[in-house]
Amino acid sequence: MKYSGWPDSGELVVGKVDEITDFGVFVDLEEYEDKRGLCHISEVANGWIKNVRDHVREGQTVVAKVLDVDTGSQQIDLSIKDVNEHQRKEKIQEWKNEQKADKWMSIAFGEDVSDEEYSAIANAVLVEYDTLYDGFEQAAIHGTEALDDTDLDEDEVDAIVETARDNVSVPYVNVTGYVDLRCPTGDGVDHIKEALKAAEGEDAQEGETQLEVTYVGAPEYRIKVQAPDYKAAETALEDAAGRAEDSIVTAGGTALFHRERTEDDE
């Protein structure tokens, strides 16, 4: 998605060098529709410049700072030298992330999604998040609740969450579930303890997946999983609940797994 408006003075923009002249460099702005800026030779690099081509080449992707915007004359003045290496790397990564988000939008809503529908969905996400990428990342981590405060309908939310969980790589995700354990036998407390040990599992903490079982309030216990991705976390959560159920049922008790708390946390 490209912006239809104009960049702001002081903004960092990504562009592609389109033309090199003796007096400067013309740059096509990658993030804005039909916008082209000029970086004067004095703003290409620090110090005296004998040949502009010693510093930039045609087709090169650059990060520039917007010095001034004159919408009347359709002119955007840029500076490449005013962008340090840290800013350049950070901006390039941000731009790449937005390209990924644009691709995910096509996956979620189809390649033939209309500009109007695309914009409406994107704007709904951008009300809550700084970028589309942030919205998809949070959807991958937190699921539908990440989009609870948006104006998206249920189908749109589901499409984003499904696409996010299939495509977004995040440092880790946390998922939580609850299991109610009951055992009416005389030694039921001991059987519940064994069921909780089974839920934790001897192999459940291997690798990057971490699992924790805690007491909430009889008969409810919380199972919390941290894993590198949503699918691994969900699998670990369901497996833990399954182990607890198998253990308690074998001892003559019952188990009920659910995703939300039966009662509010105190």
C-alpha positions in Angstrom: 0.0 0.0 0.0 1.3 3.5 -0.9 0.2 6.7 0.7 -1.7 9.0 -1.6 -0.7 12.2 0.2 2.6 14.0 0.8 5.4 13.3 3.3 6.0 15.7 6.1 9.1 17.8 6.6 11.5 15.9 8.8 10.1 12.5 7.8 12.5 9.7 6.8 11.4 8.2 3.4 12.6 5.2 1.3 13.3 5.9 -2.3 14.9 4.6 -5.4 17.4 6.7 -7.3 15.8 7.4 -10.7 18.1 10.0 -12.3 21.5 11.4 -11.5 22.4 14.9 -12.8 25.3 17.3 -12.2 23.3 19.2 -9.6 21.7 16.4 -7.7 19.7 13.2 -7.6 16.1 12.5 -8.4 14.5 9.9 -6.1 11.2 8.1 -6.6 9.5 7.7 -3.2 8.6 4.0 -2.6 6.0 4.8 0.1 4.0 7.5 -1.8 2.0 7.3 -5.0 3.6 9.2 -7.9 5.9 11.2 -5.7 9.4 12.2 -6.6 12.0 14.2 -4.7 15.2 16.0 -5.4 18.3 15.6 -3.3 20.6 18.5 -4.2 24.3 17.6 -4.7 25.1 19.4 -1.4 22.7 17.0 0.4 24.0 13.8 -1.1 27.1 13.4 1.2 29.3 15.4 3.6 32.2 17.3 2.2 33.0 18.4 -1.3 31.6 16.2 -4.1 33.4 16.0 -7.4 31.2 13.3 -8.9 27.7 12.4 -7.6 28.0 8.9 -9.0 30.8 8.2 -6.6 28.2 8.3 -3.8 24.9 6.9 -5.4 23.9 4.9 -8.4 20.8 4.7 -10.5 18.4 2.1 -9.2 19.9 2.2 -5.7 17.5 2.2 -2.7 18.2 5.0 -0.3 16.8 6.5 2.9 16.4 10.3 2.8 15.2 13.0 5.1 12.5 15.3 3.8 13.8 18.9 4.1 10.8 20.7 2.6 7.6 20.0 0.7 6.0 22.5 -1.7 2.7 21.0 -2.9 2.1 24.0 -5.2 5.2 23.4 -7.2 5.0 19.6 -6.6 8.5 19.7 -5.2 10.0 17.6 -2.4 13.5 18.5 -1.2 15.5 15.6 0.3 18.8 15.0 2.1 20.6 11.7 2.1 23.6 12.9 4.1 21.3 13.9 7.1 20.4 10.2 7.7 22.8 8.2 9.9 23.5 4.5 9.6 21.2 3.6 12.5 18.3 5.6 11.1 18.9 4.1 7.6 18.8 0.5 8.9 15.8 1.1 11.1 13.8 2.8 8.3 14.7 0.1 5.8 13.5 -2.6 8.2 10.3 -0.7 8.8 9.7 -0.4 5.0 10.4 -4.2 4.5 8.0 -5.0 7.3 5.3 -2.9 5.6 5.9 -4.8 2.4 5.4 -8.0 4.3 2.2 -6.7 5.7 1.0 -5.7 2.3 1.6 -9.2 1.1 -0.3 -10.6 4.1 -3.2 -8.4 3.3 -3.4 -10.0 -0.2 -3.2 -13.4 1.4 -6.0 -12.6 3.9 -8.4 -10.9 1.5 -7.3 -12.0 -2.0 -5.1 -10.5 -4.7 -8.2 -8.9 -6.3 -9.3 -7.1 -3.1 -10.5 -3.6 -4.1 -8.6 -0.5 -3.2 -11.6 0.7 -1.2 -11.9 -2.5 0.8 -8.1 -2.7 1.4 -8.0 0.9 2.6 -11.0 0.4 4.9 -9.5 -2.6 6.5 -6.0 -1.1 6.7 -7.3 2.1 8.2 -9.3 0.2 10.9 -6.1 -1.5 11.9 -4.1 1.7 11.9 -6.5 3.3 14.3 -5.1 0.9 16.9 -1.6 0.3 15.7 1.2 2.4 14.3 1.7 0.2 11.3 -0.1 -2.7 9.6 2.9 -4.9 10.5 2.3 -4.2 14.2 -1.3 -5.2 13.8 -0.5 -8.5 12.2 2.2 -9.2 14.7 -0.1 -8.6 17.6 -2.8 -10.7 16.0 -0.2 -13.6 15.7 0.6 -13.2 19.4 -2.8 -12.5 21.0 -5.3 -13.8 18.4 -8.7 -12.1 17.9 -8.4 -10.1 21.1 -5.7 -8.0 19.5 -8.3 -6.6 17.2 -11.2 -6.3 19.6 -11.1 -2.5 19.6 -11.1 -2.1 15.8 -14.1 -1.6 13.6 -13.4 -4.8 11.7 -16.1 -7.4 11.4 -15.7 -11.0 12.6 -14.8 -12.4 9.2 -12.1 -9.7 8.7 -10.6 -10.3 12.1 -10.6 -14.1 11.5 -8.8 -13.6 8.1 -6.1 -11.4 9.7 -5.5 -13.7 12.6 -5.4 -16.8 10.5 -3.0 -15.2 8.0 -0.9 -13.7 10.9 -0.5 -17.1 12.6 0.5 -18.8 9.4 3.0 -16.1 8.3 4.3 -13.8 11.0 7.5 -14.8 12.8 7.4 -13.4 16.4 10.0 -13.7 19.2 7.5 -15.8 21.2 3.8 -16.2 21.8 1.9 -16.8 25.1 -1.3 -18.8 25.2 -3.3 -19.7 28.2 -6.0 -22.2 29.0 -7.8 -23.6 32.0 -8.6 -27.1 33.2 -11.2 -28.0 35.9 -10.1 -31.2 37.7 -12.4 -33.1 40.0 -12.0 -36.4 41.7 -14.6 -37.6 44.2 -12.6 -40.5 45.6 -11.1 -40.4 49.1 -7.6 -39.8 47.8 -8.8 -37.4 45.1 -6.4 -34.6 46.2 -3.5 -36.9 45.5 -4.9 -37.8 42.1 -5.3 -34.2 41.2 -1.7 -33.5 42.1 -0.7 -36.4 39.9 -2.8 -34.9 37.1 -1.1 -31.6 37.4 2.3 -33.2 37.3 1.2 -35.0 34.1 0.1 -31.7 32.6 3.5 -30.2 33.2 5.1 -33.3 31.6 8.7 -34.4 31.8 9.3 -33.3 28.2 7.1 -30.2 28.2 10.0 -27.9 29.0 12.3 -29.0 26.2 13.6 -26.6 23.6 12.2 -23.1 23.4 8.7 -24.1 24.8 8.0 -23.3 28.4 4.9 -24.5 30.3 3.6 -23.5 33.7 0.6 -24.9 35.6 -0.7 -22.8 38.5 -3.7 -23.0 40.9 -6.4 -20.5 40.3 -9.2 -21.7 42.6 -10.6 -25.2 43.0 -11.4 -26.9 40.8 -9.7 -24.6 38.2 -6.0 -24.6 37.2 -4.3 -22.3 34.7 -2.0 -23.7 32.0 0.3 -21.1 30.5 2.6 -21.8 27.5 5.3 -19.7 26.0 6.6 -20.9 22.6 8.4 -19.6 19.4 5.1 -19.6 17.4 1.4 -19.9 17.8 1.0 -23.4 16.5 3.7 -24.8 18.8 2.1 -23.0 21.8 -1.4 -24.3 20.9 -0.1 -27.8 20.5 1.7 -27.7 23.8 -1.3 -26.3 25.6 -3.7 -28.9 24.2 -1.2 -31.7 25.0 -0.9 -30.6 28.6 -4.6 -30.5 29.1 -4.9 -33.9 27.5 -2.3 -35.4 29.8 -4.1 -34.0 32.8 -7.4 -35.3 31.6 -6.0 -38.8 30.9 -4.5 -38.9 34.4 -7.6 -37.8 36.3 -10.1 -39.9 34.3 -8.0 -43.0 34.9 -8.2 -42.3 38.7 -12.0 -42.0 38.4 -12.3 -38.2 38.2 -13.3 -35.7 35.5 -11.6 -32.9 33.6 -12.9 -30.0 31.6 -10.6 -27.8 29.4 -11.7 -24.3 28.5 -9.9 -21.2 27.1 -11.4 -18.5 29.4 -11.6 -18.3 33.2 -14.9 -19.5 34.7 -14.6 -16.6 37.2 -12.8 -13.3 37.0 -9.2 -13.3 38.4 -9.1 -11.7 41.8 
